[in-house]
Amino acid sequence: MEGTQLKAWMRIGILLAIGFACTEAWPPTLHMAANVVSVPSVVASRPPHGLCAPSLVISTITCIGICLLGKRMGPILDRWLKPWLVGGCLALLVAFLAVPAVFPETRSALTGLEGLAIGASGVPLVLMYLHWLRALGTLPPQHMIFTLLVAQVFTCGVNAFLTSTSGYAVLAAALLMPIVSALCIRLVPDDGERNLEESITPFPKGSVFFVLLAKLAVVTLIFGGIDHLFKGEFDSLIRLAGERFAPGYHVAAFVVSVALLGFLYVLAMRRERFQFGYLYRVMFLLGLASVLIVPLAWAGEGVEVGYACSLAMYQLVFLFVWSLCASVFRGRPTEGFRFFGVVYGCWSAGSFGGAAASMFMSGRLSSDSGLLIVAVAAIAIAVGYSTVFTESNANALVSILPMREKRPFMEKCLALAKRCGLSPRETEVTILIAQGRDSAHIQEKLCLSRSTVQTHRMHIYRKLDIHNRQELLDMIEHEQG
């Protein structure tokens, strides 16, 4: 029975991954479709940030509207803004861009209107994301993460492939993607049995939740601005390198992203307690690396590495944000719309600021002013990671990315403590040690002195006949909960 259920989850997950990947890959495809000349020429000769700026502005405004509507947004989506309608709007926008390609005589009359079409796409795109995050939130957490990882890989592959094909193929892809996305979301069975509340860690309540949301919004704004700022610099360097190099950079970024996402998934599957902060840590390191490589790229070195780090970080930011948003729709559905509106709105606003700054800076930076901007950006990323929204905040918002569910883990801890004769206080200390908490945290959490914590740790290790935390985790993993 379990094997049959797992296969059913996998089929649903793959279907959702394909559909969600079509939505994720659609915006850059639309930007390339705005010019039906050879797509490598577009990538190599036109900065994409100028093209995406209108949609970022409209997306930000749409997210503000979603925040104001709050939980009323759910009935509006269900009654009026169904996936097939939203997908149809996205396809119509692409059809508008295809008119000059099919009828060249209209090209002069429609010149400049591609910006209007791209800007208008911001509204239905945000609404389609809402549909998808609600659908992903119905999955058990471990399957949700698998689905998002596969979707990110598909997205990277589509973007890499389309950079080396013709503009007409890009137009066709941009036209089909929203239709496929809407079809996939309709094919997912809506049996009401997938939303198993017991399989997710409870969210922080009250003001704690909203404080964490505010912190996440600030750090998302920072990452969005810095990502688009320096990606613009890498794009400029690629254009200087020549048209033939552009697809190679995207393929390199695809390889790095796939390898990184695969490593994270394997790590998550092998660890009993995969903390959500691990993903945030990798995202921070990639963002910092992409910024610090910029001076080398200006000197003609490491452009490939910097660009790959930048795009891989971009993929991880979205994996991070989508995981949080889908989890909120699952654990706190009444707050899901407002949560998404705040987080994605801040990303769009930050990205627009970074894109605008990138277009202004292009060709105007001296070595001194450029290094100053790099230093400020690196400090902003470091402060955002270490102070504004930390790994502990990420773990508090979604306590575990549970490839193993939390309830069995707690039951195993309690069963082990009972079998080995641990006292109630020793049991509490054991659980905190297994969660990776250090002595200072345990001391503060349980209101104990440092020496008392060390004494409890020593007694626990002696009773269990172990010497370190890894041996404790091994015992918990093999315990019959």
Helices and strands as residue ranges (DSSP letters): H 2-33, H 39-45, H 48-69, G 70-72, H 73-79, H 83-102, G 104-106, H 114-120, H 122-137, H 141-162, H 167-187, G 197-199, H 207-241, G 243-245, H 246-270, H 276-292, H 294-298, H 303-331, H 333-361, H 367-383, I 384-388, H 391-397, H 406-419, H 424-434, H 439-446, H 450-464, H 469-478
